[in-house]
Amino acid sequence: MKDHQEVLAIVEELKALYPTSLCSLEYEKDYELLFSVRLAAQCTDERVNMVTPALFARFPTLEALAQADVGEVEEYIHSTGFFRAKARDIVLASQMLLREYGGRVPDTMEELLKLPGVGRKTANLILGDVYHTPGVVVADTHCIRITGLLGLTDGTKDPAKVEQQLRSVLPPEESNDFCHRMVLHGRAVCIARRPQCASCTLRPWCDHFRASSQPEQ
């Protein structure tokens, strides 16, 4: 595990590499981000961004989504996979947002987790990107994998444990942007099947690189 100075060095290097740490999902309204994250489960953000413009044009308000026929929603999101469950969750969550929260996406973990299809990853992303809540950690696959390689976590693949471990070491005001930068780094450099270790500027702090660079005894 890293000491405080090493953690800060990694955070600063990522900020230099990726100055703009935005979520790659495209949206205009808070609830659109909520549903886009749901669609992104087992699907690429790129695919979701291809699907959502037509979906939100057909159902331009939360009220329209709440009254939508689930089968029609399925047609719009079919290519994202698991479309039946996703369509059902979107319609039910729209109804609940109107019924329980006055049409506003909640700003607490407890309330967000009550929404159909919303887990901690989605809730943390909403809290970070919409409400800019300090200390949130979005433990997606890139974040889990790369922080384990770096030694920021103990290598666990359990999202809840990764979230807990990163919360304990990351500066709260940096954690949300850090997670977005992990995604960018995972796509550009630390690619799962072919990591570009030779060109990775995080090498000085990477446990995996250090271990793999040691000569065999």
Secondary structure, 3 states (H helix, E strand, C coil): CCCHHHHHHHHHHHHHHCCCCCCCCCCCCHHHHHHHHHHCCCCCHHHHHHHHHHHHHHCCCHHHHHCCCHHHHHHHHHHHCCHHHHHHHHHHHHHHHHHHHCCCCCCCHHHHCCCCCCCHHHHHHHHHHCCCCCCCCCCCHHHHHHHHHHCCCCCCCCHHHHHHHHHHHCCCCCHHHHHHHHHHHHHHCCCCCCCCHHHCCCHHHCHHHHHHHCCCC
